[in-house]
């Protein structure tokens, strides 16, 4: 029965590929929608025409291209799974492609802007040391905010310069820590007990109530420090992760290494950081190419 094969596939994604619960729910919804659309339990009746009917319904539904692309991708991967296990003789979705989606280059901070945010944090208080250490680690190791608030003291390998991170889907990875992150964490931990009693918590970053940060609480702290530094562009905790990846790749880091540090299962997710905006490329060309500079000089009024 097709419904049982869908359940088996979701178990495979969970156990073999370690996908998160949210991702599994998304796959489940997409495949259930397909199952309801074709109204058959017999996988051998999955023809190209039947798959085409579902794909056509997706396009006619008015859904966004990104949503359609995700649903088609979910279906193609499921049918490929059935093909490899010889439940069906061939993948009937092979002829279909997802709609093209324009890539975006994530908003990120310049190295100078990051430096300005960090340098404007007064580290004379333990709260200042905590905030500086948190943002140093967020940017220095490219963490997600959920990973940052979950960091435990036992996750730190300060002498080795590494941090154990529990990422999406319960996957653990090791990420390097910069010298400045280590320095600020050591200063924060050395002074923390005097103002924020740690009690029984093993979380590295605690709020003023000696509790681990919530996502909202950490976001508010970061927003406060960004405003304090006079940065006017929109900045979220994820902006620091974007900046981490972009600055590494611009500096010549290997894409696969950055993928590993970010904890991306698919390298195509990491590749968004290599796609520069077309307008930015044109602007940079005009700013630095000798012929463009000469043209700009000719346009300047004499005197």
N, C-alpha and C positions, 0 to 999 in steps of 0.2 A: 504493500500500500504506500502511496506517495507520502501521506502524512507521516508514516513511520520513518520513511527515508529522510524527511525533513528533520525529524527529531534526532535521528542518528547523526545527521550532518551538523546540527547545532552542538551535539555532544562532542563531536570531533573538533569543532572550532574551539570549544571550551577546554578540552583536555589536551589536545595535540598542539594547538596554536596559542592557547593561553589568552584568548580574547576577553575583554572586559564584559561585565554583565550588560552594560548599556549597548555595546556593539552587538552582543548576542541578541538582545531584544530587537535591535534594528534589523538584523538579518531575519529574525523570526517573523517580523511584521511584513517584510518584503516578500518572503517566500509563502506566507499564508495568503497574502493578496494574490499572488500568482496562482496558488492552488485553487482559490475560490474562483478566479477568472476562467480557468480552463475546465473546471468541473469534472475532473477524472481522477481516479485513484490508481490507474494503471500506468506506471512509468513508461511502458513500451509504446504507449500512445502519444508520447511527447514528440510531436512532429515539428518541423520548421514552421508549418502553417499555423499550428496551435500557439507556438511561442510568438510568432509574428502577430497574431491576434492580440495577445497580451501587451506586446510592445506598442502596438498601434493605440490601444486603450490608454496606455501611459501618456503617450504624446497628446492624445485628445482630452486628457483629464485636466489640462491647464496647469499641471505641476511645474515647478521651476526646473530648468535644465539640470541643475546640480542634483535635485531629488531623483529625476528620471535616470540620470547617469548612475547614481548609487543603486537604484533598484535593478537596473539592467546588469550592473556589475555583480550584485548579489546573486541574481539568477544564473548568470554565466558561470560563476564559480561553483554554484550548487550542481548545475548540470555537468560541469567538468568532473566534479566529485563522483557523480553517478556513472559517468563514462569510464573513469579510471578503475572503478570497482566492477565494471562490466555488467552493471544493472541495466544500462542502455548501451546500444551498439555504437552510437556516435552522438556528439553534442549538437542538439538541434538549434542552439543559440549562436553557433559559430559565425553565422552570416550577419549577425546584428551588432551594431556598434552604438556606443553611448553618444549623446550630443556633445559637441565640443564645448568646453568650459574655459573661459578666459582665466589664465593664471594670474595670481596677484603676488605682489612683493610685499610682505608684511611690513607694517609700520615699525620702525626701529629707531633707537637713539644713536647718536654719534658717540664715539669714545669720549669726546670732550663733554657732552651732555651727561653721560654716566658719571664721569669724574666730578662734574659740578654738583650733581645730586649727592654723591657720597661725601664730598668735601664740605658741604653745607650742613652736615649732621654734627651737632655738638656732642663730642664723645666724653665730655667731662662727667656725665652722669651714666649710671648703668643702663638706663633706658636708651640713651644715645648710643652706647656701645652695642646694645642688643640690636637696635635698628640698623646701625652701620654693618654689623656682622650679618644680619639677615639679608640685606640688599647685596652685600659683597658676595654672599653665597648664591643668591638668586641669579645674579648676573655672571659670577665667576664660574659657576658649574652648570648653568642653563637649566635650572630646575623649573618644574611646574609649581604653581602655588600650593597645590595639594601635597606635593612632595616636600616642599619647604616646611610646611606646618607639621608634617609627620616625622621630620628628622629627629632621631633619638640620639642621646649622647653615646649610646652603645654602637651607633652607626658610623661614628667618626673614627677614622684611622689617621690621626693628625700627623704622626711621625712619617707615615708612608705617603701622606698627601692625597688620600682617597676617602671617598664617602660612599657608603652603601645606600642605595636608593631603591625604594619599592615603587615601581611605576605602574602604568596601566596594565590591567589583566593580572595583577599580582606578580609581575616579572621584576626580579631584582637585577640591578646592574651596578657596576662600580663607575663612579665619575671622579675625575681629578679635581682637587681643590687648589686654588691659587694660594700663593704665599700670603697675600693680603687677607684673604678669607680666613686662613688659619690664624694669622696674627690677631684679627679682630675677634674671632671665636674664643681664642685663649684669653684675651683681655676681658671679654664679656663674662666668661665662665669664672674667671678669677675674682670678679667683683659682684657677680650676680647674687650670691647668697646674702650679701649685706642688705640688699633692698627688696629682693623678691624671694622670700623663702621657697625653696624648691619642694619641700615636703617629699611626697612619694613619686612625683612625676619624673619620668625619664626623658620627656620631650626637651629638645634643646632650647627652643624659643618659647618663653612663657609670657603671658600678659600680666598686667598689674595685679590680677587676682590669683596669681600663681597657677593659672590654668593654661592649657595649650591654646594657641590661637585658633579661632575659626577662620574660614576663608574670608569672610567679610571683615573681620577684625584685622587680618594681615593686609587686606586690600586697602583699608582706611589708613593704616600706618604708612604704607607706601605712597598713597596719594598725598598724604600730609607732607612727606619728605620731598616729593616732586614739586609741589606748590611752593614749599619753602625755598627750593633752589631756583625758583623763577622760571621753570620750564613750562611753556604755555601749550605745547602740543599735547594731544590726548595720550596718556600713558597708563597702562594697566600692568599688573604683575607679569603678564605674558609678554609684554613689550621687552622686558629684560631678557627673556628666553629667546625672542626673535633677535635681539641685539647680539647676544652671545653667539648664536649660529652665524649670523651675517658677518660679524667681525672676524670670526675664525676663518670662514671661507674667503673673505676678502684678503685675509693675511696669507692665504695659500694652503690652508689645512685640507686634508684629504676628505672627500665627501663621505666615504664609508666610516671614517673615524668619527666625524661629526654625527652621523646617523647613530652610531653606537652610544655616543655620549648623551644624545637627546633621547635615546630609548625608542626610536621610530622602528616599527616593524617593517615598514616599506620604505625603500630609499626614495621613492617618488615624493613622499611627504617632506623629506629633507631637501629635495631639489627645488622646492619653491623659493628657497633662499638664494638660489643661483640665478633666478629669473629677474633681471632688473627691469624696471618700468621703462617703456620706450621713450617717454618724454624725458626721463632722467638721463637716458643715454644721449639723446639729442642735445640736451642742455650741457652735458659734460663735453660733448664734441665741440660745441660752439665756444665753450669756455677755454678749451686748451689747444685746439688745433691751430697751427700757425696761420693758415689761410683765413680762418674765421677771426682770429685776433687782428690780422691786418685789415680785414673788412670793417671790424668794429672801430679801429683807429681812424679809418677814412671817414666814418660817419660822425666822429666827434667834431664839434665846432672848433674852428681855429681860435687861437688866442688863449 
